[in-house]
Structure formats: structure tokens, C-alpha cells
Amino acid sequence: MAVSVRMDPLLEREMELAAKRQGLTKSQFIINAVERALGRKDPYALYQQVMREMAEDPNCPEVTQAFAGEPHEPYDTERSRAALIAKLRAKHGISAD
């Protein structure tokens, strides 16, 4: 079923960019938003379902153990960004000035 929606051009552009970042079409993005608004897509319910499935999976302790050595602190995007910029500048001979 086709639905037409009028929206502010700035809002539409923001929606287009958000959809592109997520790798979705505008239609898919809008459908996801409507499903969330109607309670059909609840991230917390999905999380609970995954946790239940993990508890029932006999291989879950092995997988958990395999990742036990992984760092638990959040990913430092600013430090990684700075390191990447420094590498690119060095590669292309660009000074930091």
C-alpha cells in the first residue's frame, strides 16, 4: 500500500541522511520508525529474547570464555580518529599545521 507524507524539506533531508548512514532506503527507514512507534520493534524486547536464547544455548559458555580476554572499556573513537589522521598525513606527506 502506498502512503504519501508531506514533511519539511530539512526534516526530509535529515531522514535521507540517517537512512543512508544505516544502509536503508527511505521507505525502509520510515517503516522501521513506524514499527518502533507502534511498539512492534522494541529494542529491549529483542535484547531480552537474545539473552533468553543465549541462556538456552549449550555453546554459550564456550563463546563467553572465548571473548573473556577482550577489553570491556568503551571504544575510544577520538584517539582512534587522531591516530588515523596522523597515519594519513604521514602517508601523504601532509604536515599537521
C-alpha positions in Angstrom: 0.0 0.0 0.0 1.4 3.4 -1.0 1.3 6.3 1.5 2.3 9.9 0.8 3.6 12.1 3.6 4.4 15.8 3.5 7.3 16.9 5.6 9.6 19.9 6.0 12.4 19.7 3.4 15.0 19.9 6.2 13.4 17.0 8.0 13.3 15.0 4.8 17.0 15.7 4.1 17.9 14.7 7.7 15.8 11.5 7.2 17.6 10.7 3.9 21.0 11.1 5.5 20.0 8.9 8.5 18.7 6.2 6.2 21.8 6.3 4.1 24.0 6.0 7.3 22.0 2.9 8.2 22.2 1.5 4.7 18.4 1.7 4.3 16.1 3.1 1.7 13.8 5.9 2.8 10.9 3.5 2.7 12.6 1.0 5.0 13.7 3.8 7.3 10.1 5.1 7.6 8.7 1.5 8.1 11.2 0.9 10.9 10.2 4.2 12.5 6.5 3.4 12.3 7.1 -0.1 13.7 9.0 1.3 16.7 6.3 3.9 17.3 3.7 1.2 17.3 5.7 -1.0 19.7 6.3 -3.7 17.1 10.1 -3.1 17.2 11.2 -2.9 20.8 15.0 -3.0 21.2 14.6 -4.0 24.9 12.4 -6.9 24.0 14.9 -8.0 21.4 17.7 -7.8 23.9 15.6 -10.0 26.3 15.0 -12.5 23.6 18.7 -12.7 22.7 19.6 -13.2 26.4 17.0 -16.0 26.8 18.3 -17.7 23.7 21.9 -17.4 24.9 20.9 -18.9 28.3 19.4 -21.9 26.4 22.4 -22.3 24.1 24.7 -25.1 25.3 27.7 -23.4 23.5 27.2 -20.0 25.2 29.7 -20.6 28.0 32.4 -21.5 25.4 31.7 -18.4 23.4 31.7 -16.3 26.5 35.0 -17.8 27.6 36.5 -17.2 24.1 35.8 -13.4 24.5 36.8 -13.2 28.1 40.1 -11.6 27.3 38.6 -8.8 25.2 38.7 -5.3 26.7 35.4 -4.1 28.3 36.1 -0.4 28.2 34.3 1.7 25.6 36.0 2.2 22.2 37.9 5.5 22.2 36.8 7.0 18.9 38.7 10.3 19.4 42.0 8.6 20.0 41.5 6.2 17.0 40.4 9.2 14.8 43.5 11.1 15.7 45.8 8.1 15.0 44.1 7.5 11.6 44.5 11.2 10.7 48.2 11.1 11.7 48.8 8.0 9.6 47.1 9.5 6.6 49.0 12.7 6.9 52.3 10.8 7.2 51.4 8.6 4.2 50.6 11.6 2.0 53.3 13.9 3.4 50.9 16.5 4.9 52.1 18.4 7.9 49.8 18.8 11.0 49.8 22.6 10.7 
